[in-house]
Amino acid sequence: MAEHELTVAIRVQPGASRTSVGPGRDGTLAVTVGARAVDGAATDAAVRAVAEALGVRARRVRLLRGARSRDKVLAVDTMGPDGHDEHDTLAARVRALGTS
């Protein structure tokens, strides 16, 4: 893990009727997306959904593991646009999403 990154474990449900991010099992976030699991479309949609839920640009979220699996690990760049580390704020948002 890089110095200014937060890792987030997710489980993706592709082909859902709506996109959502919420509590999952075993400390993961459950991410439902409308995209199908074809050519990485569901993964891309999940990355965008998590970014939106955390209030960051999608380019600050990248896939670390699980490209071909429903279980994935994402890395979120915690350096904000103003150059300040937002690790604590983003970690609190992840915790809130996981318990809502």
Jmol script that loads the backbone (N, CA, C; Angstrom):
load data "model"
ATOM      1  N   MET A   1       0.843  -1.177   0.000  1.00  0.00           N
ATOM      2  CA  MET A   1       0.000   0.000   0.000  1.00  0.00           C
ATOM      3  C   MET A   1       0.887   1.238   0.000  1.00  0.00           C
ATOM      4  N   ALA A   2       0.542   2.174  -0.825  1.00  0.00           N
ATOM      5  CA  ALA A   2       1.295   3.421  -0.905  1.00  0.00           C
ATOM      6  C   ALA A   2       1.032   4.276   0.335  1.00  0.00           C
ATOM      7  N   GLU A   3       1.897   5.249   0.534  1.00  0.00           N
ATOM      8  CA  GLU A   3       1.820   6.084   1.734  1.00  0.00           C
ATOM      9  C   GLU A   3       0.489   6.814   1.872  1.00  0.00           C
ATOM     10  N   HIS A   4      -0.053   7.326   0.795  1.00  0.00           N
ATOM     11  CA  HIS A   4      -1.284   8.115   0.857  1.00  0.00           C
ATOM     12  C   HIS A   4      -2.446   7.374   0.201  1.00  0.00           C
ATOM     13  N   GLU A   5      -2.664   6.131   0.654  1.00  0.00           N
ATOM     14  CA  GLU A   5      -3.758   5.328   0.117  1.00  0.00           C
ATOM     15  C   GLU A   5      -4.541   4.681   1.250  1.00  0.00           C
ATOM     16  N   LEU A   6      -5.800   4.502   0.991  1.00  0.00           N
ATOM     17  CA  LEU A   6      -6.697   3.785   1.883  1.00  0.00           C
ATOM     18  C   LEU A   6      -7.221   2.591   1.097  1.00  0.00           C
ATOM     19  N   THR A   7      -7.139   1.387   1.660  1.00  0.00           N
ATOM     20  CA  THR A   7      -7.660   0.228   0.954  1.00  0.00           C
ATOM     21  C   THR A   7      -9.098  -0.032   1.398  1.00  0.00           C
ATOM     22  N   VAL A   8      -9.922  -0.435   0.435  1.00  0.00           N
ATOM     23  CA  VAL A   8     -11.336  -0.685   0.684  1.00  0.00           C
ATOM     24  C   VAL A   8     -11.703  -2.017   0.025  1.00  0.00           C
ATOM     25  N   ALA A   9     -12.199  -2.952   0.819  1.00  0.00           N
ATOM     26  CA  ALA A   9     -12.647  -4.245   0.298  1.00  0.00           C
ATOM     27  C   ALA A   9     -14.115  -4.122  -0.084  1.00  0.00           C
ATOM     28  N   ILE A  10     -14.450  -4.594  -1.287  1.00  0.00           N
ATOM     29  CA  ILE A  10     -15.829  -4.530  -1.758  1.00  0.00           C
ATOM     30  C   ILE A  10     -16.257  -5.874  -2.337  1.00  0.00           C
ATOM     31  N   ARG A  11     -17.561  -6.081  -2.384  1.00  0.00           N
ATOM     32  CA  ARG A  11     -18.142  -7.223  -3.103  1.00  0.00           C
ATOM     33  C   ARG A  11     -19.135  -6.629  -4.082  1.00  0.00           C
ATOM     34  N   VAL A  12     -18.960  -6.935  -5.360  1.00  0.00           N
ATOM     35  CA  VAL A  12     -19.752  -6.326  -6.428  1.00  0.00           C
ATOM     36  C   VAL A  12     -20.881  -7.265  -6.855  1.00  0.00           C
ATOM     37  N   GLN A  13     -22.062  -6.690  -6.992  1.00  0.00           N
ATOM     38  CA  GLN A  13     -23.197  -7.417  -7.564  1.00  0.00           C
ATOM     39  C   GLN A  13     -23.548  -6.740  -8.880  1.00  0.00           C
ATOM     40  N   PRO A  14     -23.128  -7.319 -10.003  1.00  0.00           N
ATOM     41  CA  PRO A  14     -23.432  -6.727 -11.302  1.00  0.00           C
ATOM     42  C   PRO A  14     -24.865  -7.014 -11.734  1.00  0.00           C
ATOM     43  N   GLY A  15     -25.352  -6.238 -12.689  1.00  0.00           N
ATOM     44  CA  GLY A  15     -26.675  -6.474 -13.255  1.00  0.00           C
ATOM     45  C   GLY A  15     -27.821  -6.090 -12.342  1.00  0.00           C
ATOM     46  N   ALA A  16     -27.564  -5.236 -11.364  1.00  0.00           N
ATOM     47  CA  ALA A  16     -28.616  -4.810 -10.439  1.00  0.00           C
ATOM     48  C   ALA A  16     -29.500  -3.744 -11.097  1.00  0.00           C
ATOM     49  N   SER A  17     -30.660  -3.519 -10.521  1.00  0.00           N
ATOM     50  CA  SER A  17     -31.573  -2.521 -11.079  1.00  0.00           C
ATOM     51  C   SER A  17     -31.129  -1.099 -10.757  1.00  0.00           C
ATOM     52  N   ARG A  18     -30.302  -0.942  -9.708  1.00  0.00           N
ATOM     53  CA  ARG A  18     -29.797   0.388  -9.374  1.00  0.00           C
ATOM     54  C   ARG A  18     -28.404   0.266  -8.769  1.00  0.00           C
ATOM     55  N   THR A  19     -27.698   1.370  -8.770  1.00  0.00           N
ATOM     56  CA  THR A  19     -26.353   1.411  -8.198  1.00  0.00           C
ATOM     57  C   THR A  19     -26.443   1.840  -6.741  1.00  0.00           C
ATOM     58  N   SER A  20     -25.743   1.120  -5.876  1.00  0.00           N
ATOM     59  CA  SER A  20     -25.716   1.490  -4.464  1.00  0.00           C
ATOM     60  C   SER A  20     -24.429   0.995  -3.816  1.00  0.00           C
ATOM     61  N   VAL A  21     -24.073   1.645  -2.721  1.00  0.00           N
ATOM     62  CA  VAL A  21     -22.923   1.246  -1.906  1.00  0.00           C
ATOM     63  C   VAL A  21     -23.411   1.207  -0.470  1.00  0.00           C
ATOM     64  N   GLY A  22     -23.212   0.079   0.194  1.00  0.00           N
ATOM     65  CA  GLY A  22     -23.689  -0.050   1.564  1.00  0.00           C
ATOM     66  C   GLY A  22     -22.944  -1.140   2.303  1.00  0.00           C
ATOM     67  N   PRO A  23     -23.456  -1.485   3.470  1.00  0.00           N
ATOM     68  CA  PRO A  23     -22.770  -2.492   4.282  1.00  0.00           C
ATOM     69  C   PRO A  23     -22.814  -3.865   3.626  1.00  0.00           C
ATOM     70  N   GLY A  24     -21.715  -4.563   3.735  1.00  0.00           N
ATOM     71  CA  GLY A  24     -21.620  -5.925   3.228  1.00  0.00           C
ATOM     72  C   GLY A  24     -21.277  -6.864   4.369  1.00  0.00           C
ATOM     73  N   ARG A  25     -20.823  -8.034   4.020  1.00  0.00           N
ATOM     74  CA  ARG A  25     -20.436  -9.022   5.030  1.00  0.00           C
ATOM     75  C   ARG A  25     -18.946  -8.938   5.310  1.00  0.00           C
ATOM     76  N   ASP A  26     -18.580  -9.339   6.498  1.00  0.00           N
ATOM     77  CA  ASP A  26     -17.162  -9.471   6.877  1.00  0.00           C
ATOM     78  C   ASP A  26     -16.366  -8.197   6.664  1.00  0.00           C
ATOM     79  N   GLY A  27     -16.962  -7.047   6.943  1.00  0.00           N
ATOM     80  CA  GLY A  27     -16.225  -5.790   6.863  1.00  0.00           C
ATOM     81  C   GLY A  27     -16.040  -5.227   5.476  1.00  0.00           C
ATOM     82  N   THR A  28     -16.713  -5.797   4.490  1.00  0.00           N
ATOM     83  CA  THR A  28     -16.618  -5.268   3.130  1.00  0.00           C
ATOM     84  C   THR A  28     -17.775  -4.320   2.864  1.00  0.00           C
ATOM     85  N   LEU A  29     -17.672  -3.577   1.778  1.00  0.00           N
ATOM     86  CA  LEU A  29     -18.796  -2.791   1.294  1.00  0.00           C
ATOM     87  C   LEU A  29     -19.466  -3.578   0.182  1.00  0.00           C
ATOM     88  N   ALA A  30     -20.783  -3.579   0.169  1.00  0.00           N
ATOM     89  CA  ALA A  30     -21.549  -4.210  -0.910  1.00  0.00           C
ATOM     90  C   ALA A  30     -21.839  -3.133  -1.941  1.00  0.00           C
ATOM     91  N   VAL A  31     -21.431  -3.385  -3.183  1.00  0.00           N
ATOM     92  CA  VAL A  31     -21.613  -2.426  -4.268  1.00  0.00           C
ATOM     93  C   VAL A  31     -22.459  -3.087  -5.348  1.00  0.00           C
ATOM     94  N   THR A  32     -23.650  -2.525  -5.589  1.00  0.00           N
ATOM     95  CA  THR A  32     -24.488  -3.035  -6.669  1.00  0.00           C
ATOM     96  C   THR A  32     -24.403  -2.066  -7.837  1.00  0.00           C
ATOM     97  N   VAL A  33     -24.281  -2.620  -9.033  1.00  0.00           N
ATOM     98  CA  VAL A  33     -24.163  -1.804 -10.245  1.00  0.00           C
ATOM     99  C   VAL A  33     -25.027  -2.395 -11.343  1.00  0.00           C
ATOM    100  N   GLY A  34     -25.501  -1.548 -12.229  1.00  0.00           N
ATOM    101  CA  GLY A  34     -26.322  -1.992 -13.339  1.00  0.00           C
ATOM    102  C   GLY A  34     -25.530  -2.670 -14.440  1.00  0.00           C
ATOM    103  N   ALA A  35     -24.257  -2.357 -14.532  1.00  0.00           N
ATOM    104  CA  ALA A  35     -23.409  -2.926 -15.584  1.00  0.00           C
ATOM    105  C   ALA A  35     -23.253  -4.434 -15.394  1.00  0.00           C
ATOM    106  N   ARG A  36     -23.134  -5.124 -16.505  1.00  0.00           N
ATOM    107  CA  ARG A  36     -22.902  -6.569 -16.489  1.00  0.00           C
ATOM    108  C   ARG A  36     -21.409  -6.844 -16.314  1.00  0.00           C
ATOM    109  N   ALA A  37     -21.097  -8.035 -15.867  1.00  0.00           N
ATOM    110  CA  ALA A  37     -19.711  -8.446 -15.661  1.00  0.00           C
ATOM    111  C   ALA A  37     -19.096  -8.894 -16.983  1.00  0.00           C
ATOM    112  N   VAL A  38     -18.986  -7.963 -17.928  1.00  0.00           N
ATOM    113  CA  VAL A  38     -18.435  -8.240 -19.244  1.00  0.00           C
ATOM    114  C   VAL A  38     -17.370  -7.191 -19.550  1.00  0.00           C
ATOM    115  N   ASP A  39     -16.177  -7.642 -19.905  1.00  0.00           N
ATOM    116  CA  ASP A  39     -15.075  -6.749 -20.289  1.00  0.00           C
ATOM    117  C   ASP A  39     -14.775  -5.675 -19.248  1.00  0.00           C
ATOM    118  N   GLY A  40     -14.928  -5.996 -17.979  1.00  0.00           N
ATOM    119  CA  GLY A  40     -14.584  -5.064 -16.907  1.00  0.00           C
ATOM    120  C   GLY A  40     -15.594  -3.962 -16.662  1.00  0.00           C
ATOM    121  N   ALA A  41     -16.753  -4.022 -17.306  1.00  0.00           N
ATOM    122  CA  ALA A  41     -17.756  -2.959 -17.154  1.00  0.00           C
ATOM    123  C   ALA A  41     -18.261  -2.857 -15.723  1.00  0.00           C
ATOM    124  N   ALA A  42     -18.504  -3.984 -15.073  1.00  0.00           N
ATOM    125  CA  ALA A  42     -18.992  -3.956 -13.693  1.00  0.00           C
ATOM    126  C   ALA A  42     -17.925  -3.410 -12.753  1.00  0.00           C
ATOM    127  N   THR A  43     -16.680  -3.770 -12.978  1.00  0.00           N
ATOM    128  CA  THR A  43     -15.588  -3.251 -12.153  1.00  0.00           C
ATOM    129  C   THR A  43     -15.478  -1.740 -12.303  1.00  0.00           C
ATOM    130  N   ASP A  44     -15.506  -1.257 -13.530  1.00  0.00           N
ATOM    131  CA  ASP A  44     -15.430   0.188 -13.766  1.00  0.00           C
ATOM    132  C   ASP A  44     -16.590   0.909 -13.090  1.00  0.00           C
ATOM    133  N   ALA A  45     -17.788   0.340 -13.195  1.00  0.00           N
ATOM    134  CA  ALA A  45     -18.963   0.951 -12.572  1.00  0.00           C
ATOM    135  C   ALA A  45     -18.836   0.942 -11.051  1.00  0.00           C
ATOM    136  N   ALA A  46     -18.274  -0.123 -10.490  1.00  0.00           N
ATOM    137  CA  ALA A  46     -18.095  -0.209  -9.041  1.00  0.00           C
ATOM    138  C   ALA A  46     -17.090   0.826  -8.555  1.00  0.00           C
ATOM    139  N   VAL A  47     -16.015   1.011  -9.298  1.00  0.00           N
ATOM    140  CA  VAL A  47     -15.017   2.024  -8.934  1.00  0.00           C
ATOM    141  C   VAL A  47     -15.668   3.412  -8.927  1.00  0.00           C
ATOM    142  N   ARG A  48     -16.456   3.705  -9.958  1.00  0.00           N
ATOM    143  CA  ARG A  48     -17.145   5.005 -10.021  1.00  0.00           C
ATOM    144  C   ARG A  48     -18.132   5.163  -8.869  1.00  0.00           C
ATOM    145  N   ALA A  49     -18.863   4.088  -8.533  1.00  0.00           N
ATOM    146  CA  ALA A  49     -19.844   4.144  -7.451  1.00  0.00           C
ATOM    147  C   ALA A  49     -19.179   4.399  -6.101  1.00  0.00           C
ATOM    148  N   VAL A  50     -18.073   3.717  -5.849  1.00  0.00           N
ATOM    149  CA  VAL A  50     -17.358   3.918  -4.579  1.00  0.00           C
ATOM    150  C   VAL A  50     -16.798   5.336  -4.518  1.00  0.00           C
ATOM    151  N   ALA A  51     -16.231   5.813  -5.619  1.00  0.00           N
ATOM    152  CA  ALA A  51     -15.706   7.181  -5.649  1.00  0.00           C
ATOM    153  C   ALA A  51     -16.807   8.185  -5.328  1.00  0.00           C
ATOM    154  N   GLU A  52     -17.956   8.011  -5.964  1.00  0.00           N
ATOM    155  CA  GLU A  52     -19.070   8.931  -5.718  1.00  0.00           C
ATOM    156  C   GLU A  52     -19.528   8.862  -4.263  1.00  0.00           C
ATOM    157  N   ALA A  53     -19.625   7.651  -3.712  1.00  0.00           N
ATOM    158  CA  ALA A  53     -20.057   7.480  -2.324  1.00  0.00           C
ATOM    159  C   ALA A  53     -19.079   8.126  -1.343  1.00  0.00           C
ATOM    160  N   LEU A  54     -17.787   8.129  -1.702  1.00  0.00           N
ATOM    161  CA  LEU A  54     -16.774   8.733  -0.835  1.00  0.00           C
ATOM    162  C   LEU A  54     -16.594  10.225  -1.096  1.00  0.00           C
ATOM    163  N   GLY A  55     -17.187  10.710  -2.177  1.00  0.00           N
ATOM    164  CA  GLY A  55     -17.069  12.126  -2.491  1.00  0.00           C
ATOM    165  C   GLY A  55     -15.737  12.512  -3.105  1.00  0.00           C
ATOM    166  N   VAL A  56     -15.140  11.580  -3.849  1.00  0.00           N
ATOM    167  CA  VAL A  56     -13.866  11.866  -4.519  1.00  0.00           C
ATOM    168  C   VAL A  56     -14.021  11.603  -6.016  1.00  0.00           C
ATOM    169  N   ARG A  57     -13.092  12.124  -6.800  1.00  0.00           N
ATOM    170  CA  ARG A  57     -13.100  11.857  -8.236  1.00  0.00           C
ATOM    171  C   ARG A  57     -12.725  10.398  -8.485  1.00  0.00           C
ATOM    172  N   ALA A  58     -13.315   9.832  -9.525  1.00  0.00           N
ATOM    173  CA  ALA A  58     -13.074   8.422  -9.838  1.00  0.00           C
ATOM    174  C   ALA A  58     -11.597   8.129 -10.096  1.00  0.00           C
ATOM    175  N   ARG A  59     -10.854   9.101 -10.606  1.00  0.00           N
ATOM    176  CA  ARG A  59      -9.436   8.844 -10.879  1.00  0.00           C
ATOM    177  C   ARG A  59      -8.618   8.639  -9.596  1.00  0.00           C
ATOM    178  N   ARG A  60      -9.197   8.965  -8.438  1.00  0.00           N
ATOM    179  CA  ARG A  60      -8.505   8.739  -7.166  1.00  0.00           C
ATOM    180  C   ARG A  60      -8.734   7.334  -6.622  1.00  0.00           C
ATOM    181  N   VAL A  61      -9.540   6.530  -7.313  1.00  0.00           N
ATOM    182  CA  VAL A  61      -9.840   5.160  -6.880  1.00  0.00           C
ATOM    183  C   VAL A  61      -9.347   4.200  -7.956  1.00  0.00           C
ATOM    184  N   ARG A  62      -8.583   3.176  -7.527  1.00  0.00           N
ATOM    185  CA  ARG A  62      -8.082   2.211  -8.500  1.00  0.00           C
ATOM    186  C   ARG A  62      -8.206   0.800  -7.937  1.00  0.00           C
ATOM    187  N   LEU A  63      -8.267  -0.140  -8.841  1.00  0.00           N
ATOM    188  CA  LEU A  63      -8.376  -1.552  -8.479  1.00  0.00           C
ATOM    189  C   LEU A  63      -7.001  -2.090  -8.092  1.00  0.00           C
ATOM    190  N   LEU A  64      -6.923  -2.705  -6.916  1.00  0.00           N
ATOM    191  CA  LEU A  64      -5.687  -3.371  -6.494  1.00  0.00           C
ATOM    192  C   LEU A  64      -5.734  -4.866  -6.804  1.00  0.00           C
ATOM    193  N   ARG A  65      -6.852  -5.499  -6.452  1.00  0.00           N
ATOM    194  CA  ARG A  65      -7.005  -6.944  -6.637  1.00  0.00           C
ATOM    195  C   ARG A  65      -8.446  -7.279  -6.991  1.00  0.00           C
ATOM    196  N   GLY A  66      -8.612  -8.349  -7.749  1.00  0.00           N
ATOM    197  CA  GLY A  66      -9.929  -8.895  -8.003  1.00  0.00           C
ATOM    198  C   GLY A  66     -10.560  -8.508  -9.323  1.00  0.00           C
ATOM    199  N   ALA A  67      -9.774  -8.284 -10.348  1.00  0.00           N
ATOM    200  CA  ALA A  67     -10.317  -7.858 -11.639  1.00  0.00           C
ATOM    201  C   ALA A  67     -11.353  -8.835 -12.177  1.00  0.00           C
ATOM    202  N   ARG A  68     -11.182 -10.117 -11.914  1.00  0.00           N
ATOM    203  CA  ARG A  68     -12.097 -11.125 -12.467  1.00  0.00           C
ATOM    204  C   ARG A  68     -12.934 -11.786 -11.377  1.00  0.00           C
ATOM    205  N   SER A  69     -13.091 -11.116 -10.256  1.00  0.00           N
ATOM    206  CA  SER A  69     -13.819 -11.671  -9.118  1.00  0.00           C
ATOM    207  C   SER A  69     -14.856 -10.668  -8.628  1.00  0.00           C
ATOM    208  N   ARG A  70     -15.876 -11.150  -7.951  1.00  0.00           N
ATOM    209  CA  ARG A  70     -16.841 -10.231  -7.324  1.00  0.00           C
ATOM    210  C   ARG A  70     -16.217  -9.549  -6.111  1.00  0.00           C
ATOM    211  N   ASP A  71     -15.264 -10.231  -5.470  1.00  0.00           N
ATOM    212  CA  ASP A  71     -14.560  -9.661  -4.323  1.00  0.00           C
ATOM    213  C   ASP A  71     -13.351  -8.891  -4.827  1.00  0.00           C
ATOM    214  N   LYS A  72     -13.290  -7.616  -4.484  1.00  0.00           N
ATOM    215  CA  LYS A  72     -12.240  -6.739  -4.997  1.00  0.00           C
ATOM    216  C   LYS A  72     -11.652  -5.918  -3.866  1.00  0.00           C
ATOM    217  N   VAL A  73     -10.458  -5.440  -4.071  1.00  0.00           N
ATOM    218  CA  VAL A  73      -9.834  -4.497  -3.153  1.00  0.00           C
ATOM    219  C   VAL A  73      -9.464  -3.270  -3.964  1.00  0.00           C
ATOM    220  N   LEU A  74      -9.929  -2.122  -3.485  1.00  0.00           N
ATOM    221  CA  LEU A  74      -9.646  -0.849  -4.142  1.00  0.00           C
ATOM    222  C   LEU A  74      -8.669  -0.044  -3.305  1.00  0.00           C
ATOM    223  N   ALA A  75      -7.936   0.827  -3.964  1.00  0.00           N
ATOM    224  CA  ALA A  75      -7.067   1.784  -3.282  1.00  0.00           C
ATOM    225  C   ALA A  75      -7.609   3.174  -3.578  1.00  0.00           C
ATOM    226  N   VAL A  76      -7.764   3.960  -2.527  1.00  0.00           N
ATOM    227  CA  VAL A  76      -8.247   5.330  -2.670  1.00  0.00           C
ATOM    228  C   VAL A  76      -7.092   6.262  -2.334  1.00  0.00           C
ATOM    229  N   ASP A  77      -6.758   7.138  -3.272  1.00  0.00           N
ATOM    230  CA  ASP A  77      -5.718   8.149  -3.050  1.00  0.00           C
ATOM    231  C   ASP A  77      -6.254   9.142  -2.026  1.00  0.00           C
ATOM    232  N   THR A  78      -5.573   9.280  -0.902  1.00  0.00           N
ATOM    233  CA  THR A  78      -6.083  10.131   0.176  1.00  0.00           C
ATOM    234  C   THR A  78      -5.575  11.571   0.105  1.00  0.00           C
ATOM    235  N   MET A  79      -4.748  11.870  -0.876  1.00  0.00           N
ATOM    236  CA  MET A  79      -4.276  13.253  -1.010  1.00  0.00           C
ATOM    237  C   MET A  79      -5.339  14.077  -1.725  1.00  0.00           C
ATOM    238  N   GLY A  80      -5.885  15.048  -1.023  1.00  0.00           N
ATOM    239  CA  GLY A  80      -6.930  15.895  -1.586  1.00  0.00           C
ATOM    240  C   GLY A  80      -6.371  16.868  -2.608  1.00  0.00           C
ATOM    241  N   PRO A  81      -7.265  17.546  -3.326  1.00  0.00           N
ATOM    242  CA  PRO A  81      -6.833  18.494  -4.349  1.00  0.00           C
ATOM    243  C   PRO A  81      -6.034  19.664  -3.786  1.00  0.00           C
ATOM    244  N   ASP A  82      -6.209  19.925  -2.484  1.00  0.00           N
ATOM    245  CA  ASP A  82      -5.479  21.031  -1.853  1.00  0.00           C
ATOM    246  C   ASP A  82      -4.141  20.580  -1.271  1.00  0.00           C
ATOM    247  N   GLY A  83      -3.792  19.310  -1.463  1.00  0.00           N
ATOM    248  CA  GLY A  83      -2.506  18.800  -0.986  1.00  0.00           C
ATOM    249  C   GLY A  83      -2.526  18.265   0.438  1.00  0.00           C
ATOM    250  N   HIS A  84      -3.674  18.271   1.087  1.00  0.00           N
ATOM    251  CA  HIS A  84      -3.784  17.741   2.449  1.00  0.00           C
ATOM    252  C   HIS A  84      -4.238  16.288   2.411  1.00  0.00           C
ATOM    253  N   ASP A  85      -3.691  15.498   3.330  1.00  0.00           N
ATOM    254  CA  ASP A  85      -4.055  14.093   3.417  1.00  0.00           C
ATOM    255  C   ASP A  85      -5.445  13.963   4.052  1.00  0.00           C
ATOM    256  N   GLU A  86      -6.358  13.313   3.352  1.00  0.00           N
ATOM    257  CA  GLU A  86      -7.741  13.151   3.807  1.00  0.00           C
ATOM    258  C   GLU A  86      -8.006  11.730   4.321  1.00  0.00           C
ATOM    259  N   HIS A  87      -6.968  11.036   4.745  1.00  0.00           N
ATOM    260  CA  HIS A  87      -7.111   9.642   5.155  1.00  0.00           C
ATOM    261  C   HIS A  87      -8.175   9.463   6.224  1.00  0.00           C
ATOM    262  N   ASP A  88      -8.106  10.234   7.292  1.00  0.00           N
ATOM    263  CA  ASP A  88      -9.047  10.063   8.397  1.00  0.00           C
ATOM    264  C   ASP A  88     -10.483  10.333   7.958  1.00  0.00           C
ATOM    265  N   THR A  89     -10.678  11.363   7.151  1.00  0.00           N
ATOM    266  CA  THR A  89     -12.016  11.701   6.659  1.00  0.00           C
ATOM    267  C   THR A  89     -12.564  10.586   5.788  1.00  0.00           C
ATOM    268  N   LEU A  90     -11.739  10.082   4.869  1.00  0.00           N
ATOM    269  CA  LEU A  90     -12.191   9.018   3.967  1.00  0.00           C
ATOM    270  C   LEU A  90     -12.425   7.714   4.721  1.00  0.00           C
ATOM    271  N   ALA A  91     -11.580   7.409   5.694  1.00  0.00           N
ATOM    272  CA  ALA A  91     -11.768   6.194   6.497  1.00  0.00           C
ATOM    273  C   ALA A  91     -13.088   6.269   7.266  1.00  0.00           C
ATOM    274  N   ALA A  92     -13.427   7.444   7.773  1.00  0.00           N
ATOM    275  CA  ALA A  92     -14.697   7.620   8.477  1.00  0.00           C
ATOM    276  C   ALA A  92     -15.878   7.432   7.521  1.00  0.00           C
ATOM    277  N   ARG A  93     -15.745   7.901   6.292  1.00  0.00           N
ATOM    278  CA  ARG A  93     -16.819   7.716   5.299  1.00  0.00           C
ATOM    279  C   ARG A  93     -17.004   6.233   4.968  1.00  0.00           C
ATOM    280  N   VAL A  94     -15.886   5.504   4.844  1.00  0.00           N
ATOM    281  CA  VAL A  94     -15.976   4.069   4.570  1.00  0.00           C
ATOM    282  C   VAL A  94     -16.686   3.369   5.730  1.00  0.00           C
ATOM    283  N   ARG A  95     -16.310   3.715   6.961  1.00  0.00           N
ATOM    284  CA  ARG A  95     -16.956   3.108   8.139  1.00  0.00           C
ATOM    285  C   ARG A  95     -18.452   3.424   8.149  1.00  0.00           C
ATOM    286  N   ALA A  96     -18.807   4.663   7.829  1.00  0.00           N
ATOM    287  CA  ALA A  96     -20.221   5.055   7.816  1.00  0.00           C
ATOM    288  C   ALA A  96     -20.990   4.276   6.751  1.00  0.00           C
ATOM    289  N   LEU A  97     -20.399   4.094   5.599  1.00  0.00           N
ATOM    290  CA  LEU A  97     -21.058   3.328   4.526  1.00  0.00           C
ATOM    291  C   LEU A  97     -21.244   1.874   4.943  1.00  0.00           C
ATOM    292  N   GLY A  98     -20.292   1.353   5.683  1.00  0.00           N
ATOM    293  CA  GLY A  98     -20.338  -0.040   6.090  1.00  0.00           C
ATOM    294  C   GLY A  98     -21.301  -0.327   7.219  1.00  0.00           C
ATOM    295  N   THR A  99     -21.840   0.708   7.834  1.00  0.00           N
ATOM    296  CA  THR A  99     -22.761   0.505   8.957  1.00  0.00           C
ATOM    297  C   THR A  99     -24.116   1.126   8.718  1.00  0.00           C
ATOM    298  N   SER A 100     -24.323   1.715   7.541  1.00  0.00           N
ATOM    299  CA  SER A 100     -25.601   2.412   7.308  1.00  0.00           C
ATOM    300  C   SER A 100     -26.738   1.462   7.041  1.00  0.00           C
TER     301      SER A 100
END
end "model"
wireframe off; spacefill off
backbone 0.3
color backbone group
